[in-house]
Amino acid sequence: MRLSSRMQFLLKNFLRGIVWLAVILGIYFFFEEIVISRAPDAWVEQFYAQPLIIYLIYFASEFFFGIIPPELFMIWAFNKGGVINYTLTVAFLAVVSYALGYVTFLIGQFIYKKVTFRYVRIKYLKTWWPQLKKYGIFLIIVAALTPLPWSAICLMVGSAGYPSMRFLRYAVFRLIRFAVYGFIIFQTHQI
């Protein structure tokens, strides 16, 4: 049975996401074992005493092309407190990611209407633009579930003129990603 190009695209990026999560967890456990376990008080106090800074970094990362993987913030949330605190923090991170994705989508819609962007799209994005048109909303689902830069994809989809309600409906997969990845991180810390 031959998979469609869309399914191949989704599976390939989903597997990348799983590998990326495994790498992040591996680096974290290595770092925890080698560095943090030798001077735990210094590391814990440095990052957990000022959660506002962590949240600001997260907001900036989710708005500016998703530079830092959200899984790192989930690991931080796990080490911050108990199960309820972890669940609420991951839910908060998920809602922020979803909302900021929509904000960047709206910025894309605003840009779409500008004549200058049409020139940029024709001049510089002509090779990438057909991919966006071909995969459309499917690209939102893949970006929501995998390490593709979420806010950058939202911006591009918005700049392609997609309807807001359709975007919001498919962007819910971002919340699903946080639930699944949050559960995986929780389970790996229980081992």
C-alpha positions in Angstrom: 0.0 0.0 0.0 1.5 3.3 -1.1 1.0 6.3 1.2 0.0 9.7 -0.2 2.6 12.4 -0.2 0.7 14.2 2.5 0.8 11.1 4.8 4.5 10.6 4.0 5.1 14.3 4.9 3.2 13.8 8.2 4.8 10.6 9.2 8.3 11.8 8.4 7.9 15.0 10.5 6.1 13.0 13.3 9.1 10.7 13.5 11.4 13.7 13.5 9.3 15.0 16.4 9.7 11.8 18.4 13.4 11.6 17.7 13.7 15.3 18.7 11.8 14.6 22.0 14.1 11.6 22.7 17.2 13.7 22.0 16.0 16.5 24.3 15.1 14.0 27.1 18.5 12.3 26.6 20.4 15.5 26.9 18.4 16.6 29.9 19.0 13.3 31.7 22.7 13.4 30.9 22.9 17.1 32.0 20.9 16.2 35.2 23.2 13.3 36.0 26.5 15.0 35.2 26.0 18.7 36.1 22.9 19.2 38.2 23.4 16.2 40.6 26.8 17.6 41.6 25.4 21.0 42.6 21.7 20.6 42.7 20.9 23.6 44.9 22.7 26.1 42.7 20.9 24.9 39.5 17.5 24.5 41.0 17.5 27.9 42.8 18.8 29.7 39.7 15.9 28.6 37.4 13.0 27.9 39.7 13.3 30.9 41.9 12.4 33.2 39.0 9.6 31.6 36.9 8.6 34.9 35.4 11.9 34.9 33.4 11.2 31.4 32.2 7.7 32.4 31.1 9.0 35.5 29.3 11.5 33.4 27.4 8.7 31.0 26.5 6.5 33.8 25.2 9.3 35.2 23.2 10.2 31.8 21.8 6.6 30.9 20.8 6.1 34.3 19.2 9.5 34.5 17.3 9.5 31.3 15.3 9.6 28.8 18.1 13.3 29.0 18.7 13.3 26.9 21.9 11.5 23.6 21.9 8.4 23.7 24.2 9.5 20.3 25.6 12.3 22.0 27.6 9.7 24.1 29.3 7.6 21.0 30.1 10.7 19.5 31.7 11.1 22.7 33.7 7.4 22.5 34.7 7.9 18.9 35.9 10.8 19.9 38.2 8.9 23.0 39.4 6.3 21.2 41.6 3.8 18.4 42.0 1.5 16.7 39.5 -1.2 19.3 39.7 1.2 22.2 39.2 2.8 20.3 36.3 -0.5 19.7 34.6 -1.6 23.3 35.0 1.7 24.6 33.8 1.7 22.4 30.7 -1.9 23.4 30.0 -0.9 27.1 30.4 2.0 26.5 28.0 -0.3 24.8 25.5 -2.8 27.6 25.5 -0.1 30.3 25.2 1.3 28.4 22.2 -2.1 28.1 20.6 -2.9 31.8 21.2 0.4 33.1 20.0 0.1 30.9 16.9 -3.2 32.6 16.2 -1.6 36.0 16.7 1.1 35.2 14.2 -1.6 33.9 11.8 -3.4 37.2 12.1 -0.1 39.1 11.4 0.2 36.9 8.3 -3.3 37.8 7.2 -2.4 41.5 7.7 0.7 41.1 5.6 -1.2 39.2 2.9 -3.1 42.3 2.1 0.0 44.4 1.6 1.3 45.0 -1.9 4.9 44.8 -0.8 4.4 41.3 0.5 3.1 40.2 -2.8 6.3 41.4 -4.4 8.4 39.5 -1.7 6.3 36.4 -2.2 6.8 36.4 -6.0 10.5 37.4 -5.8 11.8 35.3 -2.8 9.2 32.7 -1.9 8.4 31.3 -5.3 9.9 27.9 -4.6 8.4 27.6 -1.2 5.0 29.0 -1.9 3.7 26.0 -4.0 4.4 23.8 -1.0 2.2 26.0 1.1 -0.5 25.9 -1.4 -0.2 22.2 -1.9 -0.3 21.2 1.7 -2.3 24.1 3.1 -4.1 23.2 6.3 -2.3 19.9 6.5 0.9 21.9 7.1 -0.8 23.4 10.2 -1.4 20.0 11.6 2.1 18.8 10.9 3.6 22.0 12.5 1.3 21.6 15.5 2.4 18.1 16.1 6.1 18.2 15.1 9.2 20.3 15.6 8.5 22.5 12.5 8.5 26.1 13.6 4.9 26.6 14.8 4.7 30.4 14.7 6.5 30.7 11.3 4.1 28.2 9.8 1.1 30.1 11.3 2.5 33.3 9.8 2.9 31.8 6.4 -0.5 30.2 6.4 -2.0 33.5 7.4 -0.1 35.2 4.7 -1.6 32.7 2.2 -5.1 34.0 3.0 -6.5 31.0 4.8 -9.8 31.6 6.8 -9.4 32.2 10.6 -12.0 29.7 11.7 -10.5 27.0 9.6 -7.1 27.7 11.0 -8.4 27.7 14.6 -10.1 24.3 14.1 -6.9 22.6 12.8 -4.6 24.4 15.2 -6.2 22.4 18.1 -3.7 19.7 17.2 -1.2 22.0 19.0 -3.0 21.4 22.2 -3.0 17.6 21.5 0.8 17.7 21.1 1.2 19.4 24.4 -1.0 16.8 26.1 0.8 13.8 24.5 4.4 15.2 25.0 3.5 16.4 28.5 2.3 12.8 29.3 5.4 11.3 27.8 7.7 13.6 29.8 5.7 12.9 33.0 6.0 9.1 32.4 9.8 9.2 31.7 10.3 11.1 35.0 8.4 8.4 36.8 10.8 5.7 35.7 
